[in-house]
Amino acid sequence: MSDRTHDSRTANRRTFSTDTRAIEGLPVRLVIALVVGVASLSVMMGMIGDIDGLAATELDAQPQPEVTAPGDQTIEVAVVDPDGSRVADATVIVRGGSARMDGVATAQTDSEGVASVDVDPELGPNQADGTLTVDIKPPAEGDFVDERGNTEVLVVEE
């Protein structure tokens, strides 16, 4: 081996061993790849969310009356989808919120999507108003869910 070749190898080794920038490019490339990957994944998830076959339809309750007095009575609750269409065979569950009720009251929606629920709300001493919460158990057929809060029934002392 010539002295010149040996000197150039030694110079290369010294260059790499003293070069502190040698790994700077790797983390930057990894960060760029991660950012591009996350952006691509979010676009793909957005496309999947738009497919109707995979999306569930949120149901909402529309109680009538929305404001009532304490005592034994019947509340009509319509169960609707986001388009305003009524949903049959859903179970409506009404329970005490800040207004008290003995147990829970349930009813099933008829073919027109309306359930008649018998309730007997009570207010506590020195309590001017309270609420009854309304939940929906969606029918077995269809991709319905009830994950968001529904309209509560306000109970007001007369």
C-alpha positions as CSV (number, residue, x, y, z in Angstrom):
1,M,0.0,0.0,0.0
2,S,1.4,3.4,-0.9
3,D,1.8,6.1,1.7
4,R,-0.5,8.3,-0.2
5,T,-3.4,5.8,0.0
6,H,-2.7,5.2,3.6
7,D,-2.7,8.9,4.3
8,S,-6.1,9.4,2.5
9,R,-7.7,6.6,4.5
10,T,-6.4,8.0,7.8
11,A,-7.7,11.5,6.7
12,N,-11.2,10.0,6.0
13,R,-11.3,8.3,9.3
14,R,-10.3,11.5,11.1
15,T,-13.0,13.3,9.1
16,F,-15.8,10.9,10.0
17,S,-14.6,10.6,13.6
18,T,-14.5,14.3,14.1
19,D,-17.6,15.1,12.1
20,T,-20.4,15.9,14.6
21,R,-23.0,16.5,11.8
22,A,-23.0,12.9,10.6
23,I,-26.3,12.0,12.3
24,E,-28.1,15.3,11.9
25,G,-29.8,14.2,8.7
26,L,-31.4,11.0,10.1
27,P,-33.7,12.6,12.7
28,V,-34.8,15.3,10.2
29,R,-35.7,12.6,7.7
30,L,-37.6,10.7,10.3
31,V,-39.5,13.8,11.4
32,I,-40.5,14.5,7.8
33,A,-41.5,10.9,7.2
34,L,-43.6,11.0,10.4
35,V,-45.3,14.3,9.5
36,V,-46.1,13.0,6.0
37,G,-47.4,9.7,7.4
38,V,-49.7,11.3,9.9
39,A,-51.1,13.7,7.3
40,S,-51.7,10.8,4.9
41,L,-53.4,8.7,7.7
42,S,-55.7,11.6,8.6
43,V,-56.8,12.0,5.0
44,M,-57.5,8.2,4.7
45,M,-59.4,8.2,8.0
46,G,-61.5,11.2,6.7
47,M,-62.3,9.2,3.6
48,I,-63.4,6.2,5.6
49,G,-65.6,8.3,7.9
50,D,-67.5,9.6,4.8
51,I,-68.5,6.1,3.8
52,D,-72.1,5.6,4.8
53,G,-71.8,1.9,5.3
54,L,-69.4,2.4,8.2
55,A,-71.0,5.4,9.8
56,A,-73.6,5.2,12.5
57,T,-76.6,7.5,12.6
58,E,-77.1,9.5,15.8
59,L,-80.6,9.5,17.2
60,D,-82.2,12.4,19.1
61,A,-85.2,12.6,21.5
62,Q,-87.9,15.3,21.2
63,P,-90.0,15.3,24.3
64,Q,-93.4,17.0,24.5
65,P,-93.9,18.9,26.7
66,E,-90.3,20.0,27.3
67,V,-91.4,21.9,30.5
68,T,-93.8,20.2,32.9
69,A,-94.9,20.3,36.6
70,P,-94.4,17.7,39.3
71,G,-96.9,14.8,39.5
72,D,-98.2,11.8,37.6
73,Q,-98.4,12.5,33.8
74,T,-97.5,11.2,30.3
75,I,-94.7,12.6,28.2
76,E,-94.7,12.0,24.4
77,V,-91.1,11.4,23.1
78,A,-90.4,11.4,19.4
79,V,-87.2,9.6,18.3
80,V,-85.7,11.2,15.2
81,D,-82.6,10.7,13.0
82,P,-80.5,13.7,11.8
83,D,-82.8,14.1,8.7
84,G,-85.8,14.5,11.0
85,S,-87.3,11.1,10.1
86,R,-88.9,9.3,13.0
87,V,-87.5,5.9,14.1
88,A,-89.8,3.1,15.2
89,D,-89.0,0.3,17.7
90,A,-86.6,2.4,19.7
91,T,-86.8,2.2,23.5
92,V,-87.1,5.5,25.4
93,I,-85.7,5.6,28.9
94,V,-86.6,8.5,31.3
95,R,-84.9,8.8,34.7
96,G,-84.6,11.4,37.3
97,G,-81.9,14.0,36.9
98,S,-82.0,16.9,39.4
99,A,-85.7,16.1,39.8
100,R,-86.5,12.8,41.6
101,M,-88.3,9.9,40.2
102,D,-89.0,6.4,41.6
103,G,-87.0,4.1,39.3
104,V,-87.0,4.6,35.6
105,A,-89.8,4.9,33.1
106,T,-89.5,3.1,29.7
107,A,-91.6,2.9,26.6
108,Q,-91.1,1.7,23.0
109,T,-91.7,4.0,20.0
110,D,-94.6,3.0,17.8
111,S,-94.7,2.8,14.0
112,E,-94.7,6.7,13.9
113,G,-91.6,6.9,16.1
114,V,-93.4,8.3,19.2
115,A,-93.3,6.7,22.7
116,S,-95.7,7.6,25.5
117,V,-93.8,7.5,28.8
118,D,-95.6,7.7,32.2
119,V,-93.6,9.7,34.7
120,D,-94.2,11.0,38.2
121,P,-91.4,13.6,38.9
122,E,-91.0,15.2,42.3
123,L,-89.0,18.2,43.4
124,G,-87.2,18.3,46.7
125,P,-87.9,20.8,49.5
126,N,-86.9,24.3,48.5
127,Q,-86.2,23.1,45.0
128,A,-87.9,25.4,42.4
129,D,-87.0,23.3,39.3
130,G,-85.2,20.1,38.2
131,T,-84.7,17.9,35.1
132,L,-85.5,14.4,33.8
133,T,-83.0,12.8,31.5
134,V,-84.0,11.0,28.4
135,D,-82.0,8.2,26.8
136,I,-82.6,6.1,23.8
137,K,-81.8,2.5,23.2
138,P,-81.7,2.2,19.4
139,P,-83.6,-0.5,17.5
140,A,-81.7,-3.7,16.7
141,E,-82.2,-3.1,12.9
142,G,-80.1,-0.3,11.4
143,D,-76.9,1.5,12.4
144,F,-78.3,3.8,15.0
145,V,-76.5,5.1,18.1
146,D,-77.4,7.5,21.0
147,E,-74.0,8.8,22.1
148,R,-74.8,12.5,22.5
149,G,-77.0,14.0,25.2
150,N,-80.7,14.4,24.5
151,T,-83.1,17.2,25.3
152,E,-84.0,17.0,29.0
153,V,-87.5,17.6,30.4
154,L,-87.6,20.6,32.8
155,V,-89.8,20.1,35.8
156,V,-90.9,23.4,37.4
157,E,-92.9,23.9,40.6
158,E,-96.2,25.7,39.7
